[in-house]
Amino acid sequence: MKKVICPGEALIDFVSSDIGKNIKNTGTFVKKAGGAPANVAAAISKLGVEAYFCGTVGNDAFGDFLEETFKRNNINTSLMFKLEGHNTTFAFVSLMENGERDFEFARDADSCLDCDMINTDLDEFDLYHFGSATAFLDGELKNTYYKLKEYALNNNKIISFDANYRESLFSDKKEEFIKSSIDFIKDSNIVKLSEEEVFLISGKDDLYEAVDNIVKLGCENLIVTLGKDGALVATKEYKEVIKTIPMQMKDATGAGDAFIGAVISQILINSNKDIRDIVRYANIVGGMTTTKVGALESIPTSDEVNDFILKINYNIKCNTN
């Protein structure tokens, strides 16, 4: 089976139960397992490829909760390290009525991942996914991130990158975020960005000019998520918007992570599949994730996705007859 390594943060998402209230005004939170790399690893493993989460948490009750949750979702935790003297990182999340989110982070253990901790043969991984929201902040994690990218690049591994910009983390460090993102974009085979990230990184205010700017940096396949409008796929040869199927959104948390996890799994399962068909599949996975509250455990399995596709195809056939 193909293997993917997902370095970065695992954390506790404390999700507001008061829909429509910001974090300041909410009164009740529900504990959920989260962190972009962990969410992506869950999607990959649920969709048929072996995924390793690689990161640091506190040696505390929250770290234990994350480890148990990851194992229950078939994420390999052999590269998950529990640290004494550090607390598991938290993110407080409020949900607006349209499913969008507001974040506040309480960061600690995730910053401590040191490359020397990784006690396995890095050559066993087919794809390296870089999608941490916190890896471009100060800390040893940033150094490890760059070292792993250089290893993957020098050993002809597939590299995927998801910028995962968070205003609450980088509001006063945007230039540093942009520089680091470009460092990874130019070396990546697959890049996933939001519209906001494309504009921020490119410095352009027209979507197609911004996309051209990003593609010229060197990435082979750029995917720009467009929310309810689907995703824009861009290469040096073409640009095409792949429409999605409307779904009733409850919570957008983890949808982008599920999307890129679906892209990664499909690329490794069928390397000859057209990227546009892969994105059609990923649109469905991301959309299904939004129909439940929470991130990691809302991501569908491959059987659930296939059942959904069968129903859609059946309905289309019935409507055309």
C-alpha positions in Angstrom: 0.0 0.0 0.0 1.1 3.5 -0.8 2.2 5.7 2.2 1.8 9.4 3.0 3.5 11.4 5.7 1.6 14.5 7.1 3.9 16.6 9.3 2.5 19.4 11.4 0.1 20.1 14.2 -2.5 18.0 15.9 -4.7 19.9 18.3 -8.0 20.1 20.1 -10.7 22.0 18.4 -13.1 23.5 21.0 -16.1 24.1 18.7 -18.8 26.6 19.8 -22.2 25.1 20.4 -23.7 28.6 19.9 -24.2 28.9 16.2 -24.0 32.4 14.9 -22.0 33.8 17.9 -18.3 34.7 17.8 -15.8 33.3 20.2 -16.1 36.3 22.6 -19.9 35.8 23.0 -20.2 32.1 23.0 -20.7 30.1 26.2 -20.4 26.4 25.4 -17.7 24.5 23.5 -17.5 20.8 22.3 -14.2 19.0 22.2 -13.1 17.7 18.8 -9.9 16.2 17.4 -8.3 18.5 14.8 -5.3 20.1 13.2 -5.0 20.3 9.4 -2.3 17.6 8.9 -4.3 15.2 11.2 -7.5 15.9 9.3 -5.8 15.2 6.0 -4.3 12.0 7.3 -7.8 10.9 8.4 -9.2 11.6 4.9 -6.3 9.7 3.2 -6.7 6.7 5.5 -10.5 6.6 5.1 -10.1 6.8 1.3 -7.8 3.8 1.0 -4.2 4.9 1.4 -2.0 4.5 4.5 -1.4 7.9 6.3 1.1 8.8 9.0 0.5 11.8 11.2 3.9 13.2 12.2 3.9 15.8 15.0 4.1 16.6 18.7 1.4 16.8 21.4 1.5 17.2 25.2 1.8 14.1 27.4 -1.6 15.0 28.8 -5.3 13.9 28.6 -5.8 15.8 25.4 -2.8 14.1 23.8 -4.2 10.8 24.8 -7.6 11.7 23.4 -6.0 12.7 20.0 -4.0 9.5 19.9 -7.0 7.3 20.6 -9.1 9.2 18.0 -6.4 8.9 15.3 -6.0 5.2 15.9 -9.8 4.8 15.7 -9.7 6.5 12.3 -6.8 4.3 11.0 -4.2 7.0 11.1 -0.7 5.6 11.8 0.5 7.3 15.0 4.1 5.8 15.2 5.4 9.3 14.4 3.2 11.1 17.0 5.3 12.2 20.0 4.0 13.1 23.4 6.1 15.6 25.2 6.6 16.2 28.9 6.5 19.8 30.0 4.3 20.9 27.0 0.5 21.2 26.6 -1.4 20.0 23.7 -2.3 22.9 21.3 -5.9 24.2 21.3 -8.0 26.0 18.7 -11.3 27.7 19.7 -13.7 27.7 16.8 -17.0 29.6 16.5 -19.5 28.8 13.7 -21.5 31.3 11.8 -24.9 30.5 10.5 -23.6 30.0 7.0 -21.1 27.4 8.2 -18.0 29.7 8.1 -15.6 29.8 11.1 -13.7 32.1 13.4 -10.5 30.8 15.1 -8.4 31.6 18.1 -5.3 29.5 18.9 -3.6 28.6 22.2 -0.3 27.2 20.8 2.3 25.0 22.6 3.4 21.4 21.9 2.9 21.5 18.1 5.9 23.9 17.6 8.4 21.3 19.0 8.7 18.7 16.2 12.4 18.0 15.6 13.6 16.1 12.6 15.8 14.0 14.9 12.6 12.6 16.5 11.6 10.9 13.2 12.9 7.4 13.8 11.8 5.7 10.5 13.1 5.4 7.0 11.8 8.4 5.2 12.2 6.6 1.8 9.2 4.5 2.6 6.8 7.4 2.0 5.5 7.9 -1.5 4.1 11.4 -0.9 4.9 14.2 1.5 2.0 16.4 2.4 2.7 19.9 3.8 -0.5 21.4 5.1 0.2 22.7 8.6 -1.5 26.0 9.6 1.3 26.6 12.2 4.5 25.4 10.5 5.5 28.8 9.2 5.5 30.3 12.7 8.6 30.4 14.9 9.6 27.0 16.4 11.5 23.8 15.6 8.5 22.6 13.5 9.4 25.2 10.8 13.0 23.9 10.5 11.7 20.3 10.3 9.2 21.3 7.7 11.9 22.6 5.4 14.2 19.7 6.0 11.5 17.2 5.1 10.7 19.1 1.9 14.3 19.1 0.9 14.5 15.3 1.5 11.3 14.8 -0.6 12.6 17.0 -3.4 16.0 15.4 -3.5 14.6 11.8 -3.5 11.9 12.4 -6.2 8.9 12.0 -3.8 5.5 13.5 -4.7 5.0 16.8 -2.8 1.7 18.4 -2.0 1.2 21.7 -0.3 -1.8 23.4 1.2 -1.1 26.9 2.6 -3.8 26.9 5.3 -3.6 30.6 6.0 -5.1 31.8 9.3 -5.5 35.5 9.9 -5.4 35.0 13.7 -1.9 33.4 13.3 -0.3 35.6 10.6 -2.0 39.0 10.7 1.3 40.6 11.6 3.5 38.1 9.7 2.0 38.1 6.3 5.2 38.7 4.4 6.9 35.8 6.2 3.9 33.6 5.4 4.0 34.6 1.7 7.7 33.9 1.4 7.5 30.5 3.0 4.5 29.6 0.9 6.4 30.4 -2.3 9.3 28.3 -1.1 6.9 25.3 -1.0 4.8 26.1 -4.0 7.7 26.2 -6.4 8.8 22.6 -5.4 5.3 21.0 -5.2 3.5 18.7 -7.6 0.1 19.5 -6.2 -0.8 22.9 -4.6 -4.2 23.6 -3.0 -5.1 27.2 -2.2 -8.2 29.2 -1.3 -9.2 32.3 -3.3 -8.0 34.4 -0.4 -4.6 32.6 -0.4 -4.2 33.0 -4.2 -4.7 36.7 -3.9 -2.5 37.1 -0.9 0.5 35.1 -2.2 0.3 36.4 -5.8 -0.3 40.1 -4.9 -2.9 40.1 -7.7 -6.6 41.1 -7.4 -7.9 39.2 -10.5 -8.4 35.5 -10.0 -7.0 34.3 -13.3 -4.0 36.7 -13.2 -3.3 35.4 -9.7 -3.6 31.8 -10.8 -1.2 32.4 -13.7 1.3 34.0 -11.3 1.2 31.0 -9.0 1.5 28.4 -11.8 4.6 30.3 -13.1 6.3 29.7 -9.7 6.7 26.1 -10.7 3.9 23.9 -9.3 2.6 21.3 -11.7 -1.1 21.3 -10.6 -2.7 24.2 -8.9 -6.2 23.7 -7.3 -8.1 26.8 -6.1 -11.1 25.9 -3.9 -14.1 28.2 -4.7 -16.6 27.1 -2.0 -20.0 26.4 -3.4 -18.7 27.1 -6.9 -16.3 24.1 -6.9 -12.6 24.3 -7.6 -10.4 25.8 -10.3 -7.8 23.5 -11.7 -4.8 25.2 -13.4 -1.7 23.8 -15.1 0.6 25.4 -17.7 -1.7 24.0 -20.4 -5.2 24.9 -19.2 -7.5 26.4 -16.5 -10.9 24.9 -15.8 -13.5 25.3 -13.1 -14.8 21.9 -11.8 -18.4 22.4 -10.5 -19.5 20.8 -7.2 -22.8 19.3 -6.1 -24.8 21.6 -3.7 -25.1 20.2 -0.1 -26.6 21.5 3.1 -23.6 22.9 5.0 -23.5 22.7 8.8 -19.8 23.3 9.4 -17.0 24.0 7.0 -14.3 22.9 9.5 -12.0 20.3 7.9 -13.7 20.5 4.4 -10.5 21.8 2.7 -8.4 19.1 4.5 -10.9 16.4 3.4 -10.7 17.8 -0.1 -6.9 17.7 -0.4 -6.8 14.3 1.4 -9.2 13.0 -1.4 -6.9 14.4 -4.1 -3.9 12.8 -2.5 -5.5 9.4 -2.1 -6.8 9.4 -5.7 -3.4 10.4 -7.1 -1.8 7.5 -5.3 -4.5 4.9 -6.1 -4.6 5.8 -9.8 -1.7 7.9 -11.0 -3.0 8.0 -14.6 -6.3 9.5 -13.6 -6.9 13.0 -15.0 -6.5 15.7 -12.3 -9.9 17.2 -13.2 -11.7 13.8 -12.5 -9.8 13.6 -9.2 -11.0 17.1 -8.3 -14.6 16.1 -9.1 -14.3 13.3 -6.6 -12.6 15.6 -4.0 -15.4 18.1 -4.4 -17.8 15.5 -3.2 -15.6 14.4 -0.3 -15.2 18.0 0.9 -18.9 18.7 0.5 -19.9 15.6 2.4 -17.6 16.7 5.3 -19.5 20.0 5.7 -22.8 18.2 6.3 -21.7 17.3 9.9 -20.2 19.3 12.8 -16.5 18.9 13.5 -13.6 18.0 11.2 -11.8 14.7 11.5 -14.7 12.4 12.3 -17.0 14.1 9.8 -14.8 13.0 6.8 -16.6 10.2 4.9 -15.1 6.8 4.1 -14.6 5.6 0.5 -17.7 3.4 0.8 -19.8 6.3 1.9 -18.5 8.4 -1.0 -19.1 5.7 -3.5 -22.7 5.2 -2.2 -23.3 8.9 -2.6 -21.9 8.9 -6.2 -24.1 5.9 -7.0 -27.2 7.7 -5.7 -26.3 10.9 -7.7 -25.8 8.9 -10.9 -29.0 7.0 -10.3 -31.0 10.3 -9.8 -29.4 11.8 -12.9 -30.3 8.7 -15.0 -33.9 8.8 -13.7 -34.2 12.5 -14.5 -33.0 12.1 -18.0 -35.3 9.2 -18.8 
